[in-house]
Amino acid sequence: VYVGAINRVYKLSGNLTVLVDHKTGPEEDNKSCYPPLIVQPCTEILTLTNNVNKLLIIDYSENRLLACGSLYQGVCKLLRLDDLFILVEPSHKKEHYLSSVNKTGTMYGVIV
């Protein structure tokens, strides 16, 4: 079982014991900045911002988890299913922008 929370993604056992805990925030961000900040610096004032993990999609064929949150205008990361190790950091590719900065908006997704 995988659970997205504020600033964390958890991998749980069948009896809901935490097996792995992956920190996703808070991080310095500004909604006016073009994400991700690790690729392109921003001249706006950055503030420590929580990451609301809004979308988790399991890709069993590639042994990875797509995790999308509210930081950096909704960019996503790819995490390895076993240990939630980061496989791919966000970049400027348009397919990495799947989520939303709106913390209360709903999300859905599929892997085709």
Secondary structure, DSSP 8 states (H G I E B T S, - for coil): -EEEEBTEEEEE-TT--EEEEEE---EEE-TTS-S-TTTS---S--EEE--B--EEEEEGGGTEEEEE-SGGGGBEEEEETTT--EEE---S-GGGB-S-S-TT--------
